[in-house]
Amino acid sequence: MNKITTAKEALAHIKDGDTVMVGGFLQCGSPEYLLSQFVGHPARNLTLVNNDMGVPTSSLGKVLEAGQVSDLICTYIAQNEAAQKMYKANPACLHINPQGTLTERIRCGGFGIAAFYTPTGVGTVIEEGKEVREFNGKLYVMEKALRGNVAIIRASVVDEFGNCYMKGSSKNYNAAMATACDYVIVEADELVPTGSIDPELVTVSGIYIDAIVPAPKEEK
């Protein structure tokens, strides 16, 4: 099965109303090329899952400005004026999660765990509308797992089967999101033949990857 494709062909899998997970922490590990090609995509009313929604000059910021997204699931939006404008226009569009909680929600989505309990957020607005239970004398908030329709992620090196090596902190959300979506697109800084990556260095197995889009050299 040939997974190597173009950004246009891969992004065509995103449909109206989809939940789209985007890897990266600010600009670290952000799939900038794929996101730049996503600006102006016909899909609308998307739910976007990302750590911080990027910065105004990033491709993610331009996606928000294009009006393609209706809901934001993230940890904060302090760096992106486009996300702040969305919130001011419709406060219900923003779903803030503590950073560890968002990571665990995605991880659980990838591992088939329906929900988990965490002490983070107890006694704050985070617990509103959620089940709170006591364990060993301490209160915990129940958080549900999070899955998406499509993930847009980035890897330093990808082989032709889709095995990914993600360097250092660029793993951030990229690795978890690859397991938690129905269709996974990876932006490859470098594409190599299958078997070229030492198995000990594989961050994400190729079985999770559906489409590989090599990034142009100027985008790396």
C-alpha positions in Angstrom: 0.0 0.0 0.0 1.4 3.3 -1.1 0.9 5.9 1.7 2.9 8.7 0.1 0.6 11.4 -1.3 0.0 15.1 -1.7 -1.3 17.5 0.9 -4.4 18.1 -1.2 -5.2 14.4 -1.5 -4.6 13.7 2.2 -6.5 16.8 3.4 -9.5 15.9 1.2 -10.4 13.3 3.9 -11.5 16.1 6.2 -15.3 16.8 6.0 -17.7 19.3 7.4 -18.2 18.8 11.2 -15.1 16.7 11.7 -12.9 16.8 14.8 -9.3 17.5 13.6 -6.3 17.0 15.9 -3.2 19.0 15.1 0.1 18.2 16.7 2.7 20.7 17.9 3.4 22.9 20.9 3.5 26.4 19.6 5.9 26.0 16.7 7.7 22.9 18.0 6.6 19.9 16.0 3.8 21.9 14.2 2.9 20.5 10.8 3.3 23.9 9.2 3.3 22.8 5.6 0.1 20.7 5.9 -1.6 23.5 7.7 -0.6 26.1 5.1 -2.3 23.9 2.5 -5.3 23.5 4.7 -6.1 27.3 4.7 -9.2 27.8 2.6 -10.2 24.1 2.7 -14.0 23.8 2.0 -14.8 21.9 5.2 -16.5 24.0 7.8 -17.8 23.7 11.4 -14.7 21.9 12.4 -13.7 21.1 16.0 -9.9 21.8 16.3 -7.8 20.0 19.0 -4.4 21.6 19.6 -2.3 22.6 22.6 -2.4 26.3 22.1 -3.9 27.2 18.7 -0.5 28.5 17.5 0.4 32.2 17.0 -1.0 34.8 14.5 1.8 34.3 12.0 1.5 30.5 12.0 -0.5 28.5 9.5 -2.8 27.4 12.3 -3.7 31.0 13.0 -4.5 31.5 9.3 -6.8 28.5 9.4 -8.8 30.1 12.3 -8.9 33.4 10.5 -10.4 31.7 7.4 -13.5 30.7 9.4 -13.1 27.0 9.0 -13.3 26.2 12.7 -16.3 26.5 15.0 -15.0 24.9 18.2 -11.6 24.9 20.0 -10.3 22.2 22.4 -7.0 23.4 23.9 -5.1 24.4 27.0 -4.8 28.2 26.3 -5.1 30.7 23.5 -3.0 33.6 24.8 -0.7 33.6 21.8 -3.3 33.7 19.1 -5.5 36.8 18.5 -7.7 34.8 16.0 -8.6 32.3 18.7 -9.3 35.1 21.1 -11.7 36.8 18.6 -13.6 33.5 18.2 -13.9 33.3 22.0 -15.2 36.9 22.3 -17.7 36.3 19.6 -18.9 33.0 21.0 -17.6 32.0 24.5 -19.2 28.5 24.1 -16.7 27.7 21.3 -13.8 27.4 23.7 -13.2 24.2 25.7 -10.2 24.7 27.9 -8.4 21.7 29.4 -5.5 21.6 31.8 -2.5 20.6 29.8 -2.0 17.2 31.4 -5.7 16.5 31.2 -5.8 17.2 27.5 -2.8 14.9 26.9 -4.4 12.1 28.9 -7.8 12.5 27.2 -6.1 12.0 23.9 -4.0 9.1 25.1 -7.1 7.4 26.5 -8.8 7.9 23.2 -6.0 6.1 21.5 -6.0 3.2 24.0 -9.7 2.5 24.2 -10.1 3.9 27.8 -13.5 5.6 28.1 -12.7 8.0 30.9 -10.4 8.7 33.8 -10.4 10.5 37.2 -7.9 13.3 37.9 -7.6 15.8 40.9 -6.7 18.6 38.5 -9.5 21.1 38.3 -11.4 20.1 41.4 -13.1 23.1 42.9 -12.7 25.2 39.8 -14.7 25.9 36.6 -13.0 22.9 35.1 -15.2 20.6 37.1 -18.5 22.2 36.1 -20.9 19.7 34.6 -18.6 16.8 35.3 -18.8 13.9 37.7 -16.7 14.3 40.9 -15.9 11.3 43.1 -14.0 10.7 46.2 -11.1 8.1 46.3 -9.2 7.6 49.6 -10.4 10.9 51.0 -9.5 12.9 47.9 -11.8 14.4 45.2 -11.3 13.6 41.6 -13.0 15.0 38.4 -14.0 12.5 35.7 -12.7 13.4 32.3 -13.8 11.6 29.1 -11.5 10.3 26.4 -11.0 12.3 23.3 -10.9 11.0 19.7 -10.8 12.7 16.4 -11.7 12.0 12.8 -8.4 13.2 11.3 -5.0 13.9 12.8 -2.5 16.2 11.2 1.0 15.6 12.7 4.7 16.0 12.0 7.7 13.7 12.2 11.4 14.3 11.7 11.9 11.1 9.7 9.3 8.8 8.2 9.8 5.6 6.2 7.6 4.6 3.3 5.4 2.4 5.5 4.8 5.3 7.9 7.0 4.4 10.8 7.9 7.7 12.4 10.9 9.0 14.3 10.0 12.2 16.2 13.0 14.1 17.6 13.1 15.3 21.2 10.2 17.5 22.3 8.6 17.5 18.9 6.9 14.3 20.1 4.6 16.4 22.3 1.1 15.8 21.0 2.1 14.3 17.7 2.7 10.8 19.1 -0.5 10.6 21.1 -2.7 12.1 18.4 -1.5 9.4 15.9 -3.3 6.7 17.9 -6.5 8.7 18.6 -7.9 9.4 15.2 -9.5 7.5 12.4 -7.3 8.9 9.7 -3.8 10.1 10.3 -1.7 12.4 8.0 2.0 12.8 8.8 4.1 15.6 7.4 7.6 14.1 6.9 10.7 16.3 7.2 12.6 13.5 5.7 11.3 10.4 3.8 13.4 7.2 3.8 13.0 3.7 2.5 11.0 1.2 4.7 13.4 -0.3 7.3 15.8 2.6 7.4 14.7 3.7 10.9 16.2 1.7 13.8 13.2 0.0 15.4 14.4 1.3 18.8 13.9 4.8 17.4 10.4 4.4 16.1 8.1 6.8 18.0 4.9 5.9 16.1 4.3 2.7 14.3 3.4 2.9 10.6 0.2 0.9 11.3 -1.3 4.2 12.7 -0.4 6.2 9.6 -2.7 6.5 6.6 -1.0 9.2 4.5 2.5 10.5 4.3 3.2 14.0 2.9 6.8 14.9 2.4 7.4 18.6 3.4 9.1 20.8 0.8 12.7 21.6 1.8 11.8 25.3 2.4 9.2 24.2 5.0 11.5 22.0 7.1 
